[in-house]
Amino acid sequence: MDITVLGAGVIGVTTAWFLNQNGHNVRVIDQADGPGREATLANGGQLSANAAEPWANPSTLRTALSWLFKDNMPLVFKPKPNTDQWRWLLTFLFECRQQRYVSNLVHLANLGTYSRQALDELRAELQLTYNDKQNGILLFFTDAEKHQKASEAATRLASYGFKREALTAEECLAIEPALQSLGSQLQGGIYSRHDQTGDSYQFTEHLANKAASQGVTFEYNTKITGFETSGNTIKHVQLEDQQGTRKTFNSDHYVLCLGAASARIAKQLGIRLNIYPVKGYSITVPIVDNALMINRGLNDTENRIAFSRLGNSLRAAATAEISNYDLTIDEDRCKRMVARAVDLFPEALDASQAQYWAGLRPMTPSNLPIIGQMQRYRNLFVNTGHGTLGWTQACGSAKALASIVDGKSPNCDFPFLGI
């Protein structure tokens, strides 16, 4: 079949790859000038199948209410006269219930593990390199009570298949000596040994090149301006290139992989996707002393900052601003991340060369992405809404979506659409 994938981020490119490997003719359309130029570009770099948790949970509800309207907090809510924003927030509060949290947590873990297996197979098959490390993610604590609660939770979650190890401060230092700067502040950690880190942009660019060599067509600098439909079928997608030239293109099927823009594009088809853009920030700082730098993913639980070593650079990501589609960079937020990185690794970084970035995460209230076949149009599929876990879930989501397009059930326990 002829299939058009809308979006060339890590989700769109992996989707195009697996569809092509299943024998389909695939075209990818994106408004940027290359693959992975938006939310994929400079995310936190962590593939956290076992370390990830839904944002919507009872403890977040208690904490977030004291954060929401303060600019220097990890989670900031900037109210807009926008019904989509308030609908999203109300549904988020519904998902914070314990029963919903546990269900969402298990589904996230299932998809994350499935995706990690798909990525491992793909990396080996194509010999892909993207500053990847397969030696886990360590969450460290400077609060003894929080570490104790996290350790108890790790024990409880083991029955669901979560592989999280509670470590003492000494055990944390044994696997990550770069934390020595914390001294007596370090209380312990939770280690997800099988999680990974890597540069999602580098991965996406390399995979797009591989896909192009296999016959996938990429059209960049091309905007989606509308659709032509007939009954329950999308007949054409309407496009406009960089020169303002308009054209239409038709396929047997269409796959929506447009990240934070997915909800706005879906509205043109009369479809409401409960996805809202949540802005996150990252910094990338050159490493000047490799011996003093981390060698695995690291999460600062007190400051809600994720650190990844990507080659000769340190990537740090933090913050969630619920503030519509604004991409303005708040430099104070980035400077606070740089200051924390320097506190942790005082002799390892050249802070004067830090680069700042902001991107829009396509968040659903539950943190579960929307993957599968839409009911309204029989030839429309979606693979979007991954929030902070797009890199973690990309390969599994794409592999599952390709199976669904072929009328098969993915080998993953997850609430896919149309299954």
Protein Blocks (a to p, Z undefined) as FASTA:
>chain_A
ZZddedjbfklmmmmmmmmmnopacddddfbfbehklmmmmpnhiacfklpccfbdfklm
mmmmmmmmpckbfbdcdddddfklmmmmmmmmmmmpmklmmmmmmmmmmmmmmmmmmmmm
mmmmnopaehiafebjadddfbfklmmmmmmmmmmmmmnopacddddfklmmmmmmmlmm
nmmmlnbdcddfkbccddfklmmmmmmmmmmmnopacdehiacfbdcdehjacfbdcddd
fkopacddddfbdcddehjmlmmmmmmnopacddddddddddddddfblklpcfbdcddf
knopacddehjaccddedjddebjafbdcfklmmmmmmmmmmmmmmlpcfklpccddddd
dddfklpacedjdfklmkbccdehkljmlmmmmmmmmmmmmmmmnopacdbdcddehZZ
